[in-house]
Structure formats: structure tokens, C-alpha cells
């Protein structure tokens, strides 16, 4: 299993702001799409995680921008596991234009919760197996 997963991205017109670049809030949506694709590629479709009684909740996210994506840019979101704790884990993200230029990098921390809303849970084996070994993209 590769340590870094990439998810393709095509910037849509509606995501671009008056400055001609992707509006900052869209990056969290890109990360969210890439996170669920990352888990699925590693054998854990999101619906299967929910059916097993687990969900994840975003508790912290940080993003550093280097350049703006523009309408119709071909890009990808690279995802890797940064850290695994007892009840939480962190994923690193890089948005790359044309497969190489990093336009932004981010890290998001998720807490595992019960899908029925009863609160935080320890990371179960099905999630830990999908996350694999940490291989941070960010320092």
C-alpha cells in the first residue's frame, strides 16, 4: 500500500472568487472529498465505516497557501496519514497543480465517534488498518 494517495481535482467555475482564484473555504471541501476517497482506496468505504458503527469528526484544520488555483486548473489532492493516537488521527494534504506544484498544504485532525451520536471512541482496527503507518507530508 502506497503511503501517499492522490485524488484528482478539476477546479469548477463556481469555486473561484472575485480575485480569480479558488475561494479558501473550498479547500476544506477538497480535503474532505480526498479523505473519503483515501479511506475507500485503502479498503474502507465511508458507508462501511458508518455501518460498522463509526464516524469521524473534524476537530482541527490548518492550511498554508503558496499559490492560488484557478478555474479549470488540473490538480490533485495528495493525502497521507500524519499521526495516529488513541481516539484521533491526523491526515496531511497537499493540493498540487499539474501533479507537482504544491499550491497549499494542510493538516486535519479527526476524532473517531460513534455513528449513533453517543460520543468519542477509540480508533477501531478497521480504521487503523485503513490509515496504515504514518508518513507525514508536513514537517
C-alpha positions as CSV (number, residue, x, y, z in Angstrom):
1,X,0.0,0.0,0.0
2,X,1.4,3.4,-1.0
3,X,1.9,5.9,1.8
4,X,0.6,8.7,-0.3
5,X,-2.8,8.7,-2.1
6,X,-3.7,11.2,-4.8
7,X,-7.2,12.3,-5.6
8,X,-7.9,14.2,-8.9
9,X,-9.4,17.6,-8.8
10,X,-10.7,19.9,-11.5
11,X,-11.5,23.5,-10.4
12,X,-15.1,24.4,-11.2
13,X,-16.2,28.0,-12.1
14,X,-18.3,28.3,-9.0
15,X,-15.3,27.7,-6.7
16,X,-13.4,30.8,-8.0
17,X,-13.8,34.1,-6.2
18,X,-13.6,37.8,-7.4
19,X,-9.7,37.6,-7.2
20,X,-9.8,34.8,-9.9
21,X,-8.6,32.0,-7.5
22,X,-10.3,29.3,-5.6
23,X,-12.1,30.7,-2.5
24,X,-10.4,29.5,0.6
25,X,-13.4,27.5,2.1
26,X,-13.3,25.2,-0.9
27,X,-10.0,23.7,0.2
28,X,-11.7,22.1,3.2
29,X,-14.2,20.6,0.8
30,X,-11.4,19.3,-1.4
31,X,-9.7,17.8,1.7
32,X,-13.0,16.1,2.8
33,X,-13.5,14.5,-0.6
34,X,-9.9,13.3,-0.7
35,X,-10.2,11.9,2.8
36,X,-13.2,9.7,2.0
37,X,-11.5,8.6,-1.3
38,X,-8.3,7.9,0.7
39,X,-10.2,5.6,3.1
40,X,-12.0,3.9,0.2
41,X,-8.8,3.2,-1.7
42,X,-7.4,1.6,1.4
43,X,-10.4,-0.7,1.8
44,X,-12.8,1.3,4.0
45,X,-15.6,2.9,2.0
46,X,-17.2,5.6,4.2
47,X,-20.6,3.8,4.2
48,X,-18.8,0.6,5.5
49,X,-17.3,2.7,8.4
50,X,-20.8,4.0,9.2
51,X,-22.3,0.5,9.0
52,X,-19.6,-0.7,11.5
53,X,-20.9,2.0,13.9
54,X,-18.1,4.6,13.5
55,X,-17.8,8.1,12.0
56,X,-15.1,10.8,12.2
57,X,-15.5,14.4,13.2
58,X,-13.1,17.2,12.2
59,X,-11.7,18.9,15.3
60,X,-8.8,20.9,13.8
61,X,-7.6,22.0,10.5
62,X,-4.7,24.2,9.4
63,X,-3.9,25.3,5.8
64,X,-0.8,27.1,4.4
65,X,-1.3,28.6,0.9
66,X,1.6,29.1,-1.5
67,X,-0.4,29.9,-4.7
68,X,-4.0,30.0,-5.9
69,X,-5.7,27.5,-8.1
70,X,-7.7,29.0,-11.0
71,X,-10.7,27.9,-12.9
72,X,-10.1,24.7,-14.9
73,X,-6.7,24.0,-13.4
74,X,-5.9,20.4,-13.3
75,X,-4.9,19.5,-9.8
76,X,-4.8,16.7,-7.3
77,X,-5.0,16.3,-3.6
78,X,-2.3,14.2,-2.0
79,X,-3.3,12.5,1.3
80,X,-1.2,10.7,3.8
81,X,-1.6,9.7,7.5
82,X,0.4,12.1,9.7
83,X,-0.4,10.7,13.1
84,X,-2.5,8.1,14.9
85,X,-3.5,8.5,18.5
86,X,-5.9,6.7,20.8
87,X,-9.1,8.4,19.7
88,X,-7.9,10.8,17.0
89,X,-5.7,10.8,13.9
90,X,-4.3,13.5,11.6
91,X,-4.1,13.5,7.8
92,X,-1.8,15.6,5.8
93,X,-3.0,17.1,2.5
94,X,-1.2,18.8,-0.4
95,X,-3.0,20.4,-3.3
96,X,-0.8,20.0,-6.4
97,X,-1.2,21.8,-9.7
98,X,-0.2,19.7,-12.7
99,X,0.9,16.9,-10.4
100,X,3.9,18.7,-8.9
101,X,3.5,22.4,-7.9
102,X,2.2,22.4,-4.3
103,X,-0.3,25.3,-4.1
104,X,-1.3,24.6,-0.4
105,X,-0.6,22.1,2.3
106,X,-2.8,21.3,5.3
107,X,-3.3,19.0,8.2
108,X,-6.6,18.0,9.6
109,X,-7.3,16.2,12.9
110,X,-10.3,13.9,13.2
111,X,-11.8,12.2,16.2
112,X,-13.5,8.9,15.9
113,X,-17.1,9.0,17.2
114,X,-19.9,6.5,17.4
115,X,-22.2,6.8,14.4
116,X,-25.2,6.8,16.7
117,X,-24.1,10.1,18.3
118,X,-23.1,8.6,21.7
119,X,-19.6,10.2,21.6
120,X,-15.9,9.6,21.2
121,X,-14.5,6.1,20.6
122,X,-11.0,4.6,20.5
123,X,-9.8,4.1,16.9
124,X,-11.0,0.6,15.9
125,X,-8.9,-1.8,13.9
126,X,-10.9,-1.2,10.7
127,X,-10.0,2.5,10.7
128,X,-6.4,1.9,12.0
129,X,-5.8,-0.6,9.2
130,X,-7.1,1.8,6.5
131,X,-4.9,4.6,7.9
132,X,-1.8,2.5,7.8
133,X,1.6,3.7,9.1
134,X,2.1,7.4,9.5
135,X,4.0,9.1,6.6
136,X,3.6,12.8,7.2
137,X,3.8,15.2,4.2
138,X,4.2,18.2,6.5
139,X,7.0,18.9,9.0
